Amino acid sequence: MIELNKIYCADSLELMKEIPDKSIDLVLTDPPYLIAYKTSHRKDKTHEFCSEIQGDNDYKLISDYIKECYRILKDNTALYMFCSQDRIDYFKIETERYFDIKNIIIWIKNNWTAGDLACQFGKQYEMIIYANKGKSQINGKRLTDIWQCDRIVGNEQFHQNQKPIDILQRAILCSSKENNIVFDGMAGSGSTLVACKALNRRYIGIEKEQKYVDICNNRLRQEYLL
C-alpha cells in the first residue's frame, strides 16, 4: 500500500504499478533528459556531479514513465515535465500519445551552459512540458509561458539537476489545490516534495538512489519540521 507524504527508494516504474488508476491530482517531475549529462567544469573530477545521471540514455524509460503518469492521473488534471531542447522532439511525441500539450514553458535561468564555446551560443533556458489529461483549469492570474527563475548553485545544490523551489511552487499553485496529491516519480533530492509540503499538498515521491532519498528526508525535516 502506497503511503502519502513519503519518498520511496525504488524503481519508479515498478512501484508506480501499486498506485491506483486516476488517483493523482498533479504530476510535477524532472526525468533524465536523454543527453548523457554530466558536468565537465568542476576542478574535482571525482565529484559525483561529474558522473552521468542514471537512465540518461534510456528512451524506453521515458516512454513508459509518461504512459504510467497518464494512468495514475485523475481526469482533468495536469502534467509538468522538465526537459531539454536537445530532446524536446522525443519528449513531445511521447507526451502527445496520451496528453494534450498546452504549452512548452521556457524557463530562463540566471546563467548559461558552456557547451561548444567556438560554434554554439550559450544555452540559457530549459523547457517544461505543460500538458493536460482532459482539461485542467489554471488557478489564479493567467501567466505567460516564459518563467524566469535563478538556478540552484553552491551549497544549496544537492543534485546536479536540482530545480528551484520557486519554479516548482509556481506549477503547484497553478494546477492543484490544498490537500491534493502531487506525484514525482523521479524525485532526485526531493525539491518537488519540499515545495508540496510548504504549500500544504500531499505527495508521493520515488527516487532510485538511496543517497538522494536520505537528502530529501533531511531537507523535509530541517526546512519544514515533519
C-alpha positions as CSV (number, residue, x, y, z in Angstrom):
1,M,0.0,0.0,0.0
2,I,1.5,3.3,-1.1
3,E,1.6,5.9,1.8
4,L,1.3,9.6,1.2
5,N,3.8,12.2,2.2
6,K,6.7,9.8,1.7
7,I,9.6,9.3,-0.6
8,Y,10.4,5.8,-1.6
9,C,13.7,4.3,-2.7
10,A,12.7,2.1,-5.6
11,D,12.5,1.6,-9.3
12,S,9.9,4.2,-10.4
13,L,8.1,2.1,-13.0
14,E,7.9,-0.9,-10.7
15,L,6.5,1.0,-7.7
16,M,4.1,3.0,-9.8
17,K,2.2,-0.3,-10.5
18,E,1.0,-0.1,-6.9
19,I,-0.6,3.4,-7.5
20,P,-4.3,3.0,-8.5
21,D,-5.6,4.4,-11.7
22,K,-6.8,8.0,-11.6
23,S,-5.6,8.7,-8.0
24,I,-3.2,11.6,-8.5
25,D,-4.1,15.3,-8.8
26,L,-0.8,16.6,-10.4
27,V,2.4,15.2,-11.8
28,L,5.4,17.5,-11.5
29,T,8.5,15.7,-12.5
30,D,12.1,16.1,-13.8
31,P,13.1,12.9,-15.6
32,P,16.5,12.3,-17.2
33,Y,16.9,14.5,-20.3
34,L,18.4,11.7,-22.5
35,I,21.6,13.7,-23.1
36,A,24.0,11.6,-21.1
37,Y,24.5,14.7,-18.9
38,K,27.4,15.2,-16.6
39,T,29.3,18.4,-15.7
40,S,32.8,18.8,-17.1
41,H,33.6,22.1,-15.5
42,R,34.4,21.1,-11.9
43,K,38.0,21.1,-10.9
44,D,37.4,18.0,-8.8
45,K,36.7,15.3,-11.4
46,T,35.9,12.8,-8.7
47,H,32.9,14.8,-7.7
48,E,29.6,12.9,-8.1
49,F,28.3,15.6,-10.4
50,C,30.9,14.5,-12.9
51,S,29.2,11.2,-13.4
52,E,26.4,10.6,-15.8
53,I,22.9,10.6,-14.4
54,Q,21.3,7.1,-14.2
55,G,18.9,6.4,-17.0
56,D,20.0,9.4,-19.0
57,N,20.2,7.4,-22.3
58,D,17.1,5.2,-21.7
59,Y,14.5,6.3,-24.2
60,K,12.1,3.4,-23.2
61,L,12.2,4.5,-19.6
62,I,10.8,8.0,-20.6
63,S,8.2,6.5,-22.8
64,D,6.9,4.0,-20.2
65,Y,7.1,6.7,-17.5
66,I,4.9,9.1,-19.4
67,K,2.4,6.3,-20.0
68,E,2.2,5.5,-16.3
69,C,1.9,9.1,-15.3
70,Y,-1.2,9.3,-17.6
71,R,-2.7,6.2,-16.0
72,I,-2.4,7.4,-12.4
73,L,-3.6,10.9,-13.0
74,K,-7.2,11.8,-12.4
75,D,-9.3,13.2,-15.3
76,N,-8.9,17.0,-15.9
77,T,-5.5,17.3,-14.3
78,A,-2.1,18.4,-15.4
79,L,1.4,17.2,-16.0
80,Y,4.5,19.4,-15.8
81,M,7.7,17.7,-17.1
82,F,11.1,19.3,-17.3
83,C,13.1,18.5,-20.4
84,S,15.9,19.8,-22.7
85,Q,15.7,21.5,-26.1
86,D,18.1,18.8,-27.3
87,R,15.5,16.0,-27.0
88,I,12.3,18.1,-27.0
89,D,11.0,16.3,-30.1
90,Y,11.1,12.9,-28.5
91,F,9.5,14.1,-25.2
92,K,6.8,15.9,-27.1
93,I,5.9,13.0,-29.3
94,E,5.7,10.6,-26.4
95,T,3.7,13.0,-24.3
96,E,1.2,13.6,-27.1
97,R,0.5,9.9,-27.3
98,Y,-1.6,10.4,-24.2
99,F,-1.8,14.1,-23.2
100,D,-2.9,17.3,-24.7
101,I,0.1,19.6,-24.6
102,K,-1.0,23.1,-23.8
103,N,2.4,24.9,-23.5
104,I,6.1,24.4,-23.8
105,I,7.1,26.7,-20.9
106,I,10.5,28.3,-21.3
107,W,12.5,28.5,-18.0
108,I,15.0,31.3,-18.3
109,K,17.9,30.9,-15.9
110,N,20.5,33.3,-14.5
111,N,23.4,31.6,-16.3
112,W,24.0,29.6,-19.4
113,T,25.9,26.5,-20.3
114,A,29.4,26.4,-21.7
115,G,29.0,23.8,-24.4
116,D,30.9,24.3,-27.7
117,L,32.5,27.7,-27.0
118,A,33.6,28.2,-30.6
119,C,30.5,27.1,-32.5
120,Q,27.5,27.3,-30.2
121,F,25.6,30.1,-28.4
122,G,25.3,29.7,-24.7
123,K,22.0,27.9,-23.7
124,Q,20.2,30.0,-21.0
125,Y,16.9,28.1,-20.8
126,E,15.3,24.7,-20.2
127,M,11.8,23.6,-21.2
128,I,8.8,22.4,-19.2
129,I,6.1,20.5,-21.0
130,Y,2.7,21.5,-19.6
131,A,0.1,19.0,-20.6
132,N,-3.5,18.2,-19.7
133,K,-5.4,14.9,-19.2
134,G,-8.7,16.3,-20.2
135,K,-8.9,20.0,-19.2
136,S,-7.2,21.3,-16.2
137,Q,-8.1,24.9,-15.4
138,I,-5.3,27.2,-14.2
139,N,-5.7,28.7,-10.8
140,G,-5.3,32.4,-10.2
141,K,-3.9,35.0,-12.6
142,R,-3.0,33.8,-16.1
143,L,0.8,33.7,-16.6
144,T,2.9,33.8,-19.8
145,D,4.8,30.7,-20.9
146,I,8.2,32.5,-20.1
147,W,9.2,31.8,-16.5
148,Q,12.3,33.4,-15.1
149,C,14.0,31.9,-12.1
150,D,17.6,31.5,-10.8
151,R,19.1,28.1,-10.9
152,I,20.4,26.4,-7.8
153,V,24.2,26.7,-7.2
154,G,26.7,26.4,-4.5
155,N,26.0,24.9,-1.1
156,E,22.2,24.7,-1.8
157,Q,22.8,22.3,-4.7
158,F,22.3,18.7,-3.6
159,H,21.7,17.2,-7.1
160,Q,23.3,18.3,-10.3
161,N,20.0,18.9,-12.0
162,Q,18.2,20.3,-8.9
163,K,15.3,22.6,-9.7
164,P,14.5,25.7,-7.7
165,I,11.7,25.6,-5.2
166,D,10.2,28.8,-6.6
167,I,9.5,27.4,-10.0
168,L,8.1,24.2,-8.6
169,Q,5.8,26.1,-6.3
170,R,4.5,28.2,-9.3
171,A,3.4,25.0,-11.1
172,I,1.9,23.5,-7.9
173,L,-0.1,26.7,-7.2
174,C,-1.3,26.9,-10.8
175,S,-2.5,23.4,-11.1
176,S,-3.5,22.0,-7.7
177,K,-5.4,22.8,-4.5
178,E,-4.5,22.3,-0.9
179,N,-4.5,18.6,0.2
180,N,-4.3,17.4,-3.4
181,I,-1.8,14.6,-4.1
182,V,1.2,15.5,-6.2
183,F,3.5,12.8,-7.7
184,D,7.1,12.9,-8.7
185,G,8.5,9.5,-9.8
186,M,12.0,10.9,-10.5
187,A,12.4,12.9,-7.3
188,G,16.1,13.4,-7.1
189,S,16.9,15.4,-3.9
190,G,13.2,15.9,-3.3
191,S,12.6,19.5,-4.3
192,T,9.1,18.8,-5.6
193,L,8.2,17.2,-2.2
194,V,9.7,20.1,-0.2
195,A,7.6,22.5,-2.4
196,C,4.5,20.5,-1.8
197,K,4.9,20.4,2.0
198,A,5.4,24.2,2.1
199,L,2.1,24.6,0.2
200,N,0.1,22.0,2.1
201,R,-0.1,19.5,-0.7
202,R,0.2,15.8,-0.1
203,Y,2.8,14.0,-2.1
204,I,4.3,10.7,-3.3
205,G,8.0,10.7,-4.4
206,I,10.1,7.9,-5.8
207,E,13.9,8.0,-6.2
208,K,16.2,5.2,-7.2
209,E,19.3,6.3,-5.3
210,Q,19.3,6.0,-1.5
211,K,21.7,8.9,-1.0
212,Y,19.1,11.3,-2.6
213,V,16.3,9.8,-0.6
214,D,18.3,10.5,2.6
215,I,18.9,14.1,1.4
216,C,15.2,14.6,0.7
217,N,14.2,13.3,4.1
218,N,16.8,15.6,5.7
219,R,15.5,18.6,3.8
220,L,11.9,17.9,4.8
221,R,12.9,17.6,8.5
222,Q,15.1,20.6,8.5
223,E,13.0,23.0,6.5
224,Y,9.5,22.2,7.4
225,L,9.8,20.1,10.6
226,L,8.0,16.8,10.0
